[in-house]
């Protein structure tokens, strides 16, 4: 989505009227601007030393109506990249998914976007099924996901199902790695995934319509309508997604033996009872009564209905063990921003309400369905957040904030002819934080942050964070940065109270994290390139893990310690060669997540071993080429082997998931009309027909296709 940038000056502070933040905070001024329209020339800002390096043409205007403003100077669509020191971000490791990857993933869910463009490992239980994240070798509950200031993590499970979040409902996706996450929220031992939406204040009327068909009876429909003026903007988005999801696979967990050769004969089966249907609506209102105030109202409703595939080792009748999950989510958010002479006040109030029903049934001929599990769960989180960013001077700022979060969970299982069991619990969490950021000349910036949490009426020890960034050379993009922090992650309500198995004696997980990195951002002719190298180390005490008990159910325990360490590499290059626009981006991660617990018995072989399902090596690579409206995109992803046991055994095929390479290819043609644009795109997933799994006994589809038509007006 293109952005229009206009800088205005009130007192001593400059503001961007597009996102209406200070020029120091404006993401478009820092990382990229497209479709600029300046109503008056900009004068050089004293502290804004290292800025616009070069510009290249990327996309034509998406919203043609934004170009018809009588007092506006029209210039070509550009993106600007520059690396400068931002006081509040000093020392933090951040990743922003670029606009090209976002456009390519419009009809995808967040799990696909994240796995193909970041070092995060996504564990998928099958196409359309649950997908969880392992960020820097940590557990799914250690990755926090925020949407415009509110947390999407379930207070019941502590994690987010990335497969239920459509990319179409967000404009910007960014990551805060490890210790850099403290500024957002405590508890993110892996990191934070931030989803943000924004308004185009120059828009009068525009929209987008997407329709697609794909393999396995898949249908995709997306609609967006934007209408407004310089005072008020309305953005409406809706989507519908359905699939029979009945792909074929070879089941290597069930076999017959050929009597002549003695070889195993594996059956080819169909992924039965795995269809899914999802739909949702996102409505946003942006109101700017004057130049110093912005009021934003958002409401996101989503319905997910899916059948969950059975395990490969299940040899019962196809009508047995049918899993079905229904979910309704309501997420209202209200936000007010006030821009003073030297400060910005931000107030957010919102809720994340999730209603979940899971049923496990067996169909019996001539009789009523046998209900084995009938679980109804209601979780609700209510948020009030306030922050104030005061610019004491160009080189010194202070941010103070307070958050209140009220969590409530009601979870009950009421199977037919069985005893109902469950729990009803609630917890209030409060947090106070203060951050001081300082620039020392043009080369060094630093920030200090202190956070104090009050969880369920009990205070945690002080959570400090410190970061520094150094640019050794005056006019180059070289930089070195580092950050250290302490962190605490509280047990989820399921960890404490789930029946059977909840453990109310669990201790919070305590993390000590450190990051050290370097990088370069530069321009050579019409080519823009960047490269970063980051190393990290985390020592997490009292790691929570669920283990089986002799009674037949699972129970959470505190492990003594887990050490997570690794290296992250990101590099990209954008430019033009003759008439071909090109964009390359690559990520690599080396991740060690080692168990340093005390042996639970004499046969415990898990000590010193990699945690299950965490790959040692992961990488992805994106190539995007375009010329005269034609475009070609190749997405390559690699994961090394993952162990399924804590002992890292390789004695059977159930102990290890073998490495795999994934290749996706997109081919398309863009047709530019007078004020509209049509894009036709063919997507080929799993190009080389790879047989792979990310979770034991849950097969993924082989080669499949999708045809997409996008109409922008």
DRENMARVO-724470 format. One line per 3 residues: their letters; for each residue y, x, z of C-alpha. Coordinates in steps of 0.25 Angstrom, whole numbers, plus 5000, padded with zeros to 4 digits. Layout:
! residues N
A = Y/X/Z; ...
***
This chain:
! residues 713
XXX = 5000/5000/5000; 5013/5006/4996; 5024/5008/5006
XXX = 5040/5007/5005; 5047/5017/5014; 5062/5015/5018
XXX = 5068/5024/5028; 5080/5018/5037; 5088/5025/5048
XXX = 5091/5018/5061; 5098/5027/5070; 5092/5040/5070
XXX = 5078/5035/5066; 5073/5032/5052; 5063/5021/5049
XXX = 5054/5017/5038; 5056/5002/5034; 5042/5001/5028
XXX = 5034/5004/5041; 5046/5004/5050; 5043/5016/5058
XXX = 5052/5029/5060; 5051/5039/5049; 5043/5048/5058
XXX = 5032/5037/5060; 5032/5031/5046; 5019/5034/5040
XXX = 5024/5033/5026; 5035/5044/5028; 5025/5053/5035
XXX = 5012/5051/5026; 5016/5044/5013; 5026/5035/5007
XXX = 5023/5026/4995; 5033/5017/4986; 5045/5022/4993
XXX = 5058/5015/4992; 5070/5021/4998; 5083/5013/5000
XXX = 5091/5025/5003; 5089/5040/5003; 5083/5047/5015
XXX = 5089/5058/5022; 5081/5069/5027; 5077/5067/5042
XXX = 5078/5079/5051; 5065/5079/5057; 5058/5075/5044
XXX = 5056/5089/5039; 5043/5089/5032; 5042/5076/5023
XXX = 5040/5072/5009; 5033/5083/5001; 5029/5076/4988
XXX = 5026/5063/4981; 5016/5058/4972; 5014/5045/4965
XXX = 5002/5037/4970; 5002/5022/4968; 5011/5012/4961
XXX = 5018/5002/4969; 5008/4991/4976; 5019/4982/4979
XXX = 5028/4980/4967; 5038/4971/4973; 5042/4982/4983
XXX = 5049/4989/4971; 5059/4978/4968; 5069/4981/4979
XXX = 5083/4982/4973; 5089/4992/4982; 5076/5001/4982
XXX = 5074/5014/4974; 5061/5014/4968; 5052/5026/4967
XXX = 5038/5029/4963; 5026/5026/4973; 5023/5039/4980
XXX = 5016/5044/4992; 5022/5055/5001; 5015/5065/5010
XXX = 5021/5074/5020; 5016/5081/5032; 5026/5081/5043
XXX = 5026/5081/5058; 5026/5068/5065; 5028/5070/5080
XXX = 5019/5058/5084; 5008/5063/5076; 5008/5077/5079
XXX = 4994/5083/5081; 4986/5071/5077; 4976/5070/5067
XXX = 4978/5058/5058; 4972/5053/5045; 4979/5043/5036
XXX = 4970/5036/5025; 4978/5037/5012; 4982/5026/5004
XXX = 4973/5029/4992; 4961/5027/5002; 4966/5015/5008
XXX = 4968/5008/4994; 4954/5012/4990; 4948/5006/5003
XXX = 4956/4992/5002; 4943/4984/5002; 4936/4993/5011
XXX = 4935/4992/5026; 4940/5003/5036; 4926/5010/5037
XXX = 4926/5014/5023; 4940/5018/5022; 4938/5027/5035
XXX = 4925/5033/5031; 4930/5037/5017; 4943/5043/5021
XXX = 4943/5049/5035; 4933/5058/5043; 4929/5046/5051
XXX = 4914/5042/5050; 4911/5027/5049; 4898/5022/5053
XXX = 4894/5010/5045; 4883/5001/5048; 4882/4996/5034
XXX = 4891/4990/5023; 4900/4980/5030; 4894/4983/5043
XXX = 4900/4989/5055; 4907/5003/5053; 4912/5012/5065
XXX = 4919/5025/5065; 4916/5039/5071; 4930/5046/5071
XXX = 4928/5061/5075; 4914/5059/5080; 4917/5048/5090
XXX = 4911/5034/5092; 4916/5022/5085; 4924/5017/5097
XXX = 4932/5030/5097; 4939/5026/5085; 4951/5017/5087
XXX = 4956/5008/5076; 4970/5003/5077; 4976/4992/5067
XXX = 4991/4992/5068; 4991/4996/5082; 4980/4988/5088
XXX = 4966/4993/5090; 4954/4987/5082; 4943/4993/5091
XXX = 4935/4983/5098; 4936/4983/5113; 4921/4979/5113
XXX = 4915/4990/5105; 4927/4999/5104; 4926/5002/5089
XXX = 4930/4996/5076; 4921/4991/5065; 4928/4998/5053
XXX = 4921/4990/5043; 4929/4977/5047; 4942/4983/5045
XXX = 4947/4981/5030; 4956/4992/5024; 4964/4981/5017
XXX = 4970/4977/5031; 4977/4990/5034; 4987/4999/5027
XXX = 4986/5012/5033; 4974/5019/5040; 4975/5032/5048
XXX = 4967/5039/5058; 4971/5046/5071; 4960/5057/5074
XXX = 4955/5060/5088; 4966/5064/5098; 4977/5059/5089
XXX = 4973/5045/5092; 4978/5045/5106; 4992/5040/5101
XXX = 4985/5027/5096; 4975/5024/5107; 4966/5031/5117
XXX = 4951/5030/5115; 4950/5035/5100; 4942/5047/5103
XXX = 4939/5048/5088; 4953/5043/5083; 4961/5031/5078
XXX = 4960/5023/5065; 4974/5017/5063; 4976/5005/5053
XXX = 4990/5001/5050; 4997/4991/5042; 5011/4991/5036
XXX = 5021/4983/5028; 5029/4985/5016; 5043/4981/5019
XXX = 5047/4981/5004; 5036/4971/5000; 5040/4957/4995
XXX = 5027/4952/4989; 5014/4960/4986; 4999/4959/4988
XXX = 4985/4964/4985; 4972/4957/4981; 4959/4964/4980
XXX = 4946/4958/4976; 4932/4966/4975; 4918/4964/4973
XXX = 4907/4974/4976; 4892/4976/4978; 4883/4968/4987
XXX = 4892/4955/4985; 4904/4961/4990; 4918/4954/4989
XXX = 4931/4959/4993; 4944/4951/4993; 4958/4957/4998
XXX = 4972/4951/4998; 4985/4956/5003; 4999/4948/5002
XXX = 5012/4955/5006; 5025/4948/5006; 5038/4950/5013
XXX = 5052/4957/5013; 5059/4968/5021; 5059/4959/5034
XXX = 5045/4953/5034; 5032/4957/5027; 5019/4949/5027
XXX = 5005/4956/5023; 4993/4947/5022; 4979/4953/5019
XXX = 4966/4947/5018; 4952/4951/5014; 4938/4946/5012
XXX = 4925/4954/5010; 4911/4950/5008; 4898/4957/5004
XXX = 4883/4953/5004; 4881/4968/5007; 4866/4967/5002
XXX = 4865/4981/4997; 4851/4988/4995; 4846/5000/5003
XXX = 4833/5008/5005; 4828/5006/5019; 4823/5019/5023
XXX = 4819/5014/5037; 4808/5005/5032; 4797/5011/5023
XXX = 4783/5009/5017; 4774/5020/5014; 4769/5022/5000
XXX = 4754/5022/5001; 4752/5032/4989; 4763/5042/4992
XXX = 4766/5040/5007; 4781/5039/5004; 4790/5029/5011
XXX = 4795/5017/5003; 4808/5012/5008; 4812/4998/5005
XXX = 4825/4994/4998; 4832/4983/5006; 4844/4974/5005
XXX = 4855/4974/5015; 4853/4960/5019; 4861/4952/5029
XXX = 4873/4961/5028; 4884/4953/5021; 4898/4953/5027
XXX = 4910/4945/5025; 4924/4950/5030; 4938/4944/5029
XXX = 4951/4945/5035; 4966/4943/5035; 4978/4952/5039
XXX = 4992/4946/5040; 5004/4955/5044; 5019/4951/5046
XXX = 5029/4962/5046; 5043/4958/5051; 5055/4967/5051
XXX = 5067/4959/5057; 5076/4971/5057; 5076/4986/5054
XXX = 5071/4989/5068; 5060/4979/5071; 5046/4976/5064
XXX = 5037/4965/5069; 5022/4965/5063; 5012/4954/5065
XXX = 4998/4956/5060; 4985/4948/5061; 4971/4953/5056
XXX = 4959/4943/5055; 4946/4947/5051; 4932/4941/5050
XXX = 4919/4949/5048; 4906/4943/5045; 4894/4952/5042
XXX = 4879/4953/5043; 4874/4967/5049; 4863/4974/5042
XXX = 4850/4976/5049; 4844/4990/5052; 4835/4996/5041
XXX = 4823/4997/5051; 4823/4982/5053; 4811/4976/5046
XXX = 4812/4962/5050; 4814/4950/5041; 4828/4950/5034
XXX = 4831/4937/5042; 4830/4944/5055; 4840/4952/5063
XXX = 4852/4947/5055; 4865/4952/5061; 4879/4946/5059
XXX = 4892/4949/5064; 4905/4941/5064; 4919/4946/5068
XXX = 4933/4940/5068; 4944/4949/5071; 4959/4945/5075
XXX = 4970/4956/5075; 4984/4951/5078; 4995/4961/5079
XXX = 5010/4960/5082; 5019/4973/5081; 5034/4975/5083
XXX = 5041/4988/5080; 5055/4991/5084; 5063/5003/5079
XXX = 5074/5008/5088; 5084/5019/5085; 5074/5030/5090
XXX = 5061/5023/5093; 5051/5013/5088; 5045/5002/5097
XXX = 5031/4996/5093; 5024/4984/5100; 5010/4979/5095
XXX = 5002/4968/5101; 4989/4964/5095; 4974/4960/5096
XXX = 4961/4963/5091; 4951/4951/5093; 4937/4953/5087
XXX = 4926/4941/5088; 4912/4946/5085; 4899/4939/5083
XXX = 4886/4946/5081; 4873/4939/5078; 4859/4944/5077
XXX = 4850/4933/5072; 4836/4932/5066; 4833/4921/5056
XXX = 4819/4913/5059; 4814/4904/5048; 4814/4890/5052
XXX = 4821/4893/5065; 4835/4895/5071; 4840/4909/5070
XXX = 4837/4918/5081; 4850/4924/5087; 4847/4938/5093
XXX = 4861/4942/5096; 4874/4933/5096; 4885/4941/5101
XXX = 4900/4936/5102; 4910/4946/5105; 4925/4944/5106
XXX = 4934/4956/5108; 4949/4956/5109; 4960/4967/5111
XXX = 4974/4964/5113; 4985/4975/5112; 4999/4977/5116
XXX = 5005/4991/5111; 5019/4996/5113; 5025/5010/5108
XXX = 5038/5016/5107; 5041/5028/5099; 5054/5035/5103
XXX = 5060/5046/5094; 5068/5054/5104; 5072/5063/5093
XXX = 5067/5068/5079; 5058/5078/5086; 5054/5070/5098
XXX = 5047/5056/5100; 5040/5048/5111; 5031/5037/5110
XXX = 5026/5028/5121; 5017/5016/5121; 5008/5006/5129
XXX = 4996/4998/5124; 4989/4987/5131; 4975/4982/5126
XXX = 4967/4971/5131; 4953/4970/5127; 4943/4959/5129
XXX = 4928/4957/5125; 4919/4946/5126; 4905/4949/5120
XXX = 4892/4941/5122; 4879/4940/5115; 4872/4926/5116
XXX = 4859/4926/5108; 4851/4913/5106; 4841/4912/5117
XXX = 4846/4924/5124; 4855/4928/5136; 4870/4929/5133
XXX = 4876/4942/5137; 4889/4950/5135; 4902/4953/5142
XXX = 4917/4949/5143; 4927/4960/5147; 4941/4964/5145
XXX = 4949/4977/5147; 4964/4980/5146; 4968/4994/5141
XXX = 4983/5000/5142; 4988/5012/5137; 5002/5020/5138
XXX = 5005/5032/5130; 5017/5042/5128; 5018/5051/5116
XXX = 5029/5062/5115; 5031/5069/5101; 5039/5081/5098
XXX = 5043/5089/5086; 5046/5104/5088; 5054/5108/5075
XXX = 5047/5105/5062; 5034/5112/5065; 5028/5106/5078
XXX = 5026/5092/5084; 5019/5088/5096; 5016/5075/5103
XXX = 5010/5072/5117; 5004/5059/5121; 4999/5053/5134
XXX = 4991/5040/5135; 4987/5032/5147; 4977/5021/5146
XXX = 4973/5010/5156; 4959/5005/5153; 4954/4993/5160
XXX = 4964/4996/5172; 4960/5010/5173; 4969/5022/5168
XXX = 4963/5033/5159; 4967/5048/5161; 4979/5052/5153
XXX = 4977/5053/5138; 4985/5064/5132; 4987/5069/5118
XXX = 4995/5081/5112; 4997/5084/5098; 5004/5095/5090
XXX = 5007/5098/5075; 5012/5111/5069; 5018/5113/5055
XXX = 5018/5129/5054; 5026/5129/5041; 5039/5123/5039
XXX = 5037/5117/5025; 5022/5115/5023; 5012/5105/5027
XXX = 5004/5113/5036; 5001/5108/5050; 4993/5111/5063
XXX = 4991/5100/5073; 4983/5097/5086; 4981/5086/5096
XXX = 4973/5085/5109; 4971/5072/5117; 4963/5066/5128
XXX = 4956/5052/5125; 4949/5041/5132; 4940/5030/5126
XXX = 4936/5018/5135; 4922/5011/5134; 4922/4999/5126
XXX = 4920/4985/5133; 4906/4985/5126; 4903/4999/5132
XXX = 4906/4994/5146; 4901/4979/5146; 4892/4977/5134
XXX = 4879/4969/5139; 4869/4975/5139; 4873/4990/5140
XXX = 4888/4991/5144; 4891/5002/5153; 4903/4999/5162
XXX = 4902/5013/5168; 4906/5020/5155; 4917/5031/5156
XXX = 4928/5031/5145; 4926/5042/5135; 4936/5054/5137
XXX = 4940/5062/5125; 4947/5075/5124; 4952/5078/5109
XXX = 4958/5089/5101; 4963/5090/5087; 4968/5102/5079
XXX = 4971/5101/5064; 4979/5107/5053; 4983/5103/5039
XXX = 4992/5103/5027; 5000/5093/5019; 5006/5098/5006
XXX = 5011/5095/4992; 5009/5103/4979; 5016/5098/4967
XXX = 5011/5083/4966; 4999/5086/4975; 4999/5082/4990
XXX = 4988/5087/4999; 4984/5088/5013; 4973/5094/5022
XXX = 4970/5093/5037; 4960/5099/5046; 4957/5094/5060
XXX = 4948/5098/5071; 4945/5090/5083; 4938/5090/5096
XXX = 4935/5079/5106; 4927/5079/5119; 4923/5065/5123
XXX = 4918/5063/5137; 4910/5051/5141; 4907/5047/5127
XXX = 4901/5033/5127; 4888/5031/5119; 4878/5019/5119
XXX = 4864/5023/5121; 4851/5015/5122; 4845/5011/5136
XXX = 4831/5009/5141; 4834/4994/5142; 4835/4993/5127
XXX = 4851/4992/5126; 4862/5002/5124; 4871/5007/5134
XXX = 4884/5016/5133; 4885/5029/5141; 4895/5040/5143
XXX = 4891/5053/5136; 4896/5065/5143; 4903/5071/5131
XXX = 4905/5071/5116; 4912/5082/5108; 4918/5078/5095
XXX = 4924/5088/5086; 4926/5091/5071; 4935/5094/5060
XXX = 4942/5084/5050; 4948/5088/5037; 4957/5080/5028
XXX = 4963/5083/5015; 4969/5076/5003; 4977/5078/4990
XXX = 4985/5069/4982; 4992/5072/4968; 4992/5070/4954
XXX = 4985/5078/4943; 4991/5075/4929; 4990/5059/4929
XXX = 4979/5058/4940; 4983/5055/4954; 4973/5060/4964
XXX = 4970/5059/4979; 4960/5067/4986; 4957/5066/5001
XXX = 4945/5072/5009; 4941/5071/5024; 4930/5079/5031
XXX = 4926/5079/5046; 4916/5087/5054; 4912/5079/5066
XXX = 4904/5084/5078; 4902/5074/5089; 4893/5080/5100
XXX = 4886/5074/5112; 4888/5083/5124; 4882/5073/5134
XXX = 4872/5076/5145; 4857/5074/5141; 4853/5060/5145
XXX = 4838/5065/5147; 4830/5077/5143; 4827/5072/5129
XXX = 4842/5070/5126; 4845/5078/5113; 4859/5072/5110
XXX = 4867/5082/5117; 4875/5091/5108; 4872/5082/5096
XXX = 4881/5075/5086; 4883/5060/5090; 4876/5050/5081
XXX = 4882/5045/5068; 4893/5055/5068; 4893/5064/5055
XXX = 4896/5079/5056; 4902/5079/5043; 4910/5068/5035
XXX = 4919/5069/5023; 4926/5060/5013; 4934/5063/5000
XXX = 4943/5054/4992; 4947/5056/4978; 4957/5047/4971
XXX = 4961/5048/4957; 4970/5039/4949; 4977/5039/4935
XXX = 4983/5028/4927; 4978/5017/4936; 4964/5022/4936
XXX = 4959/5027/4950; 4946/5034/4955; 4942/5036/4969
XXX = 4931/5043/4975; 4927/5043/4990; 4917/5052/4995
XXX = 4911/5052/5010; 4901/5061/5017; 4895/5060/5030
XXX = 4885/5070/5036; 4872/5066/5043; 4873/5057/5056
XXX = 4863/5057/5067; 4859/5043/5073; 4854/5049/5086
XXX = 4861/5057/5097; 4850/5068/5096; 4854/5070/5081
XXX = 4839/5069/5077; 4834/5070/5063; 4820/5067/5065
XXX = 4820/5053/5058; 4829/5046/5047; 4835/5038/5059
XXX = 4841/5050/5066; 4851/5054/5055; 4859/5048/5044
XXX = 4860/5057/5032; 4873/5062/5026; 4879/5054/5014
XXX = 4889/5055/5004; 4897/5043/5000; 4904/5042/4986
XXX = 4913/5030/4983; 4920/5029/4969; 4932/5020/4966
XXX = 4937/5018/4952; 4949/5009/4948; 4960/5005/4939
XXX = 4974/5000/4943; 4982/4991/4934; 4997/4991/4936
XXX = 5003/4978/4933; 5018/4975/4933; 5019/4972/4948
XXX = 5004/4971/4951; 4992/4981/4952; 4977/4979/4949
XXX = 4967/4989/4953; 4952/4988/4949; 4943/4997/4957
XXX = 4928/4999/4956; 4922/5005/4969; 4908/5012/4969
XXX = 4903/5015/4984; 4892/5025/4986; 4893/5030/4972
XXX = 4881/5039/4973; 4872/5028/4979; 4871/5035/4993
XXX = 4861/5030/5003; 4867/5031/5016; 4869/5026/5030
XXX = 4880/5028/5041; 4872/5021/5052; 4857/5021/5054
XXX = 4849/5010/5047; 4861/5004/5040; 4861/5007/5025
XXX = 4874/5008/5017; 4875/5003/5003; 4872/5011/4990
XXX = 4881/5011/4978; 4890/4999/4978; 4902/4994/4970
XXX = 4915/4987/4972; 4925/4982/4962; 4939/4979/4967
XXX = 4952/4973/4961; 4965/4975/4968; 4978/4968/4964
XX = 4991/4972/4970; 5003/4963/4968
***
